[in-house]
């Protein structure tokens, strides 16, 4: 079975500062891992995904995430926060492409001018 | 470039009404899902479908039913709406085992039951 934890339900950063959103997963098989972003009153949009290729995954809007098997982590980073990055971010995992995707509880990112 | 379309962005219904939430995808995906999203509770899976006329219960199916008569359309039905079903409803689709695997979400329907 798969599960996801996201450390910190709310994260605030200053504009221009590093964004770091934490995600740890549990999976009995090599996982597929995802980060989704949700802007207010919208659906979820795929930011990036890991599917057993390169461990450092680059996504849209300057975000990237690194798969670390030894730490069972898939943290999301962006070197310089922008006001438009303010949103809810969800980490997600599935065991295979046939499995349902399990979502974490989400982290709300605020960007302070 | 719309791929998953939910018919309504906002709905207001009265207690006891039968409510239909419609979701259509144009990507020929086999799998479709309905979630509800509530503050502090994240996304909770209501029902999903792996094929036409197939449906499986998710984590919180009580008070809901679904219909999938065509591959592209997955409807969520609230048989008798109640105030505790006020929520944001999200539809998603996917098509394993393609390389571009991942869920594609609709824009959501914010339902208020009064």
Contacts between the chains, C-beta under 8 A, distances in Angstrom:
chain1	res1	chain2	res2	distance
A	32	B	101	6.8
A	34	B	102	6.0
A	34	B	103	7.9
A	36	B	103	7.8
A	36	B	105	7.8
A	41	B	9	7.8
A	41	B	108	7.1
A	41	B	110	6.9
A	42	B	107	5.6
A	42	B	108	6.5
A	43	B	4	7.6
A	43	B	6	7.9
A	43	B	90	5.6
A	43	B	92	8.0
A	43	B	105	3.7
A	43	B	106	5.1
A	43	B	107	4.7
A	43	B	108	4.8
A	44	B	43	8.0
A	44	B	90	6.9
A	44	B	92	7.7
A	44	B	103	7.4
A	44	B	105	4.4
A	45	B	105	7.1
A	46	B	102	5.1
A	46	B	103	7.4
A	46	B	104	7.5
A	49	B	101	7.7
A	49	B	102	5.4
A	51	B	99	7.5
A	51	B	101	6.9
A	90	B	42	7.5
A	90	B	43	7.2
A	92	B	103	8.0
A	96	B	96	7.5
A	96	B	97	7.7
A	97	B	96	3.5
A	97	B	97	4.1
A	97	B	98	7.5
A	97	B	101	4.4
A	98	B	96	5.0
A	98	B	97	6.7
A	100	B	33	7.7
A	100	B	45	6.9
A	100	B	48	6.8
A	101	B	94	7.7
A	101	B	102	7.9
A	101	B	103	5.7
A	103	B	42	6.0
A	103	B	43	4.6
A	104	B	42	7.0
A	105	B	40	8.0
A	105	B	41	7.9
A	105	B	42	4.3
A	106	B	42	5.5
